[in-house]
Amino acid sequence: MRFFGYAVFLAVPLMLPISTRVGAAQNLPACNEQAMTRQGNEITIGLNQLGNIFNKDLREAHSNFTELHLAAGGGKLKVSGKNNGKPVEISGPLQVASGGALKLHADEILQNGTPEKGLMDLTGKTLADYAHFKDTQILSARGNDLYIHPDPLLNLSADVTGVSLTNSSVILRFASQPCR
């Protein structure tokens, strides 16, 4: 009887990490396999699919931003669409920001095809003065930076540690498995 008690006493600590890992994996959200592919801690999502997800969320939030289209080239992400019905285009490098968000620094801002960034800089205005994303958790703006929050956008649960663009997709690397 005493041997059985010692065996249980020694076995329980060895079993805890296994059950904790299994429980954590079960708490991960399911990957949206129609929009993205996952390999380990890396997710690849097409820019068209990502644009569709943005548009759906912005529509549900009754945002002034509509008809977003994403494109990549020269290491930059270009986001074009409409703000209050007027054509707008923002482009710049996409990089990882603190807290697992992605940051698009607006190097160029066009409205109705006219460059606006220089005039904005001259008057002390920034992208955040015009880009208001109330009622949505997927986007925010500070200064001339547009922040994309992948967790609520793609239903993931991990911090982004790396990002790269191809002509037709974005590849996100995470600190841990972001979905199952």
C-alpha positions as CSV (number, residue, x, y, z in Angstrom):
1,M,0.0,0.0,0.0
2,R,2.8,2.4,0.9
3,F,4.5,1.6,-2.5
4,F,1.3,2.6,-4.3
5,G,1.1,5.9,-2.4
6,Y,4.7,6.8,-3.4
7,A,4.1,5.8,-7.0
8,V,1.1,8.1,-7.2
9,F,2.9,10.9,-5.4
10,L,5.8,10.7,-7.9
11,A,3.6,10.2,-11.0
12,V,1.2,13.2,-10.5
13,P,3.9,15.9,-11.0
14,L,5.1,14.1,-14.2
15,M,1.5,14.0,-15.6
16,L,0.7,17.7,-14.9
17,P,2.7,19.2,-17.7
18,I,1.1,16.8,-20.2
19,S,-2.4,17.6,-19.1
20,T,-1.6,21.4,-19.1
21,R,-0.3,21.3,-22.6
22,V,-3.3,19.3,-23.8
23,G,-5.7,21.7,-22.1
24,A,-3.9,24.7,-23.6
25,A,-4.1,23.2,-27.1
26,Q,-7.8,22.6,-26.7
27,N,-8.3,26.3,-25.7
28,L,-6.7,27.5,-29.0
29,P,-9.2,28.8,-31.6
30,A,-9.6,26.8,-34.7
31,C,-7.7,28.1,-37.8
32,N,-9.8,29.4,-40.6
33,E,-8.6,27.0,-43.2
34,Q,-10.6,28.6,-46.0
35,A,-8.7,31.9,-45.5
36,M,-5.2,30.8,-44.3
37,T,-2.8,28.0,-44.0
38,R,-0.8,27.2,-40.9
39,Q,2.6,25.4,-40.6
40,G,3.7,25.2,-37.0
41,N,3.9,28.8,-35.7
42,E,3.5,30.4,-39.1
43,I,0.3,31.5,-40.9
44,T,0.1,32.5,-44.6
45,I,-3.0,34.4,-45.7
46,G,-3.7,35.8,-49.2
47,L,-4.0,39.5,-49.5
48,N,-7.4,39.1,-51.2
49,Q,-8.7,37.0,-48.3
50,L,-7.3,39.4,-45.7
51,G,-9.0,42.3,-47.5
52,N,-12.3,40.4,-47.4
53,I,-12.0,39.8,-43.7
54,F,-11.2,43.5,-43.1
55,N,-14.2,44.6,-45.2
56,K,-16.5,42.3,-43.3
57,D,-15.4,43.5,-39.9
58,L,-15.5,47.2,-41.0
59,R,-19.0,46.8,-42.4
60,E,-20.2,45.2,-39.2
61,A,-18.6,48.1,-37.2
62,H,-20.4,50.7,-39.5
63,S,-17.0,52.2,-40.3
64,N,-16.5,55.0,-42.8
65,F,-13.8,52.8,-44.5
66,T,-15.1,50.5,-47.2
67,E,-14.0,48.5,-50.2
68,L,-10.5,47.9,-48.9
69,H,-8.0,46.3,-51.3
70,L,-4.6,45.1,-50.2
71,A,-1.5,44.8,-52.5
72,A,2.2,44.3,-51.9
73,G,5.2,45.5,-53.8
74,G,8.7,46.7,-53.1
75,G,8.5,45.5,-49.5
76,K,5.5,47.7,-48.8
77,L,1.8,47.1,-48.2
78,K,-0.6,49.3,-50.1
79,V,-4.1,49.6,-48.6
80,S,-6.6,51.3,-51.0
81,G,-10.3,51.8,-50.4
82,K,-12.8,54.5,-49.7
83,N,-13.2,56.8,-46.6
84,N,-16.6,58.4,-46.5
85,G,-17.0,57.5,-50.2
86,K,-13.7,59.2,-51.3
87,P,-10.9,57.1,-52.7
88,V,-7.9,56.9,-50.3
89,E,-4.6,55.0,-50.5
90,I,-2.1,54.4,-47.7
91,S,1.2,52.6,-48.3
92,G,4.3,51.9,-46.3
93,P,6.4,49.1,-44.7
94,L,4.6,46.5,-42.6
95,Q,6.4,45.5,-39.4
96,V,5.8,43.9,-36.0
97,A,4.9,46.3,-33.2
98,S,4.8,45.7,-29.5
99,G,1.9,43.6,-28.1
100,G,1.7,41.3,-31.1
101,A,0.2,43.9,-33.4
102,L,1.4,44.8,-36.9
103,K,2.3,48.4,-37.8
104,L,1.9,49.9,-41.3
105,H,3.8,53.2,-41.3
106,A,2.2,55.5,-43.8
107,D,5.0,56.7,-46.1
108,E,2.4,57.8,-48.6
109,I,-1.2,58.9,-48.3
110,L,-3.3,59.7,-51.4
111,Q,-6.8,61.0,-51.3
112,N,-8.7,61.2,-54.6
113,G,-5.3,60.5,-56.3
114,T,-3.7,63.6,-54.8
115,P,-0.7,63.2,-52.4
116,E,-1.8,64.3,-49.0
117,K,1.1,63.3,-46.7
118,G,3.3,66.3,-47.4
119,L,0.5,68.8,-46.7
120,M,-0.5,66.9,-43.6
121,D,3.1,67.1,-42.3
122,L,3.1,70.8,-43.1
123,T,-0.1,71.4,-41.1
124,G,0.8,69.1,-38.2
125,K,-1.9,66.6,-39.0
126,T,-1.4,62.8,-39.0
127,L,-3.2,59.8,-40.2
128,A,-4.7,59.3,-36.8
129,D,-6.5,62.7,-37.1
130,Y,-8.5,61.3,-40.1
131,A,-8.6,57.5,-39.5
132,H,-11.1,56.7,-36.8
133,F,-11.8,53.0,-36.2
134,K,-14.4,53.1,-33.4
135,D,-16.4,49.9,-32.7
136,T,-13.7,47.6,-34.2
137,Q,-10.8,45.9,-32.4
138,I,-8.9,45.0,-35.6
139,L,-7.5,48.4,-36.5
140,S,-6.3,51.5,-34.7
141,A,-4.2,54.5,-35.7
142,R,-1.6,56.5,-33.9
143,G,0.4,59.3,-35.5
144,N,1.1,58.2,-39.1
145,D,0.9,54.5,-38.1
146,L,-1.9,52.1,-38.8
147,Y,-2.0,49.2,-36.4
148,I,-3.5,45.9,-37.4
149,H,-4.4,43.5,-34.5
150,P,-4.2,39.9,-35.8
151,D,-5.8,38.2,-32.8
152,P,-9.3,39.6,-33.2
153,L,-9.0,40.0,-37.0
154,L,-8.1,36.3,-37.7
155,N,-9.4,34.7,-34.4
156,L,-5.9,33.8,-33.2
157,S,-4.3,33.5,-29.8
158,A,-0.5,34.4,-30.0
159,D,1.8,37.3,-30.4
160,V,3.2,38.0,-33.8
161,T,7.1,37.9,-33.9
162,G,7.7,38.3,-37.6
163,V,6.0,39.4,-40.8
164,S,6.9,39.2,-44.5
165,L,5.1,40.1,-47.7
166,T,4.9,38.3,-51.0
167,N,3.1,39.6,-54.1
168,S,-0.1,37.9,-53.1
169,S,0.1,37.0,-49.4
170,V,1.3,38.0,-46.0
171,I,3.2,35.5,-43.8
172,L,2.9,35.9,-40.0
173,R,5.3,34.2,-37.6
174,F,4.1,33.8,-34.0
175,A,5.8,33.1,-30.6
176,S,3.6,30.0,-30.2
177,Q,1.0,28.1,-32.2
178,P,-1.7,30.7,-32.9
179,C,-4.6,28.3,-33.7
180,R,-5.3,24.6,-34.1
